[in-house]
Amino acid sequence: MGAVHNPTACARRTLPDATPFLLDQLNRDYSNSRYWTNPHGMRHQVICHLAIARDKPEWNIEPWRPDVG
């Protein structure tokens, strides 16, 4: 099951150096989910969204997904 996240305007403007802060916020907000099993994979998904899908209305992030880089 994926998680749809509607990122704020601030999150969409996250620069590479600030990515850890965005990840910390996601961790605080969602790490209690039973699906939150791969935080390193989540990191890669967030970086991907910031690189190629920043303006996508919703970010479909999947914390259970295997880390594929």
C-alpha positions in Angstrom: 0.0 0.0 0.0 1.4 3.4 -1.0 1.1 6.6 0.9 -0.1 9.7 -1.0 1.6 12.7 0.3 0.5 16.2 -0.6 3.7 18.1 -0.1 3.6 21.7 1.0 5.0 24.5 -1.1 8.0 24.6 1.2 8.7 20.9 0.7 8.5 21.3 -3.1 11.2 24.0 -2.9 13.5 21.8 -0.9 17.1 22.2 -2.1 19.5 19.2 -2.1 21.3 20.4 1.1 17.9 20.6 2.9 16.7 17.1 1.9 17.6 15.6 5.3 15.2 18.1 7.0 12.3 17.0 4.7 13.2 13.4 5.5 13.2 14.1 9.2 9.7 15.6 8.9 8.4 12.6 7.0 9.9 10.3 9.6 8.2 12.2 12.4 4.9 12.2 10.7 4.7 8.7 9.3 7.3 6.4 10.9 4.6 4.9 13.2 2.9 3.3 10.1 3.2 -0.5 9.9 4.3 0.0 6.3 7.4 2.2 7.3 9.9 -0.6 6.8 12.5 0.9 4.6 13.6 4.5 5.5 16.6 4.3 3.2 14.4 3.5 0.3 12.1 6.4 1.3 15.1 8.7 1.1 15.7 7.6 -2.5 12.0 8.1 -3.4 12.0 11.6 -1.9 15.2 12.5 -3.8 13.6 11.2 -7.0 10.4 13.2 -6.5 12.4 16.3 -5.9 14.5 15.7 -9.0 11.8 14.8 -11.5 8.3 15.1 -10.0 8.6 18.2 -7.8 5.5 19.7 -9.3 3.4 16.6 -9.4 0.2 17.3 -7.4 0.6 14.3 -5.1 3.7 12.4 -4.3 3.0 8.6 -4.1 5.7 7.4 -1.7 5.9 3.8 -0.7 7.7 3.1 2.6 7.5 -0.6 2.2 9.1 -0.6 -1.3 12.5 -2.2 -1.6 15.4 0.1 -2.0 16.3 0.2 -5.7 18.5 3.3 -5.6 
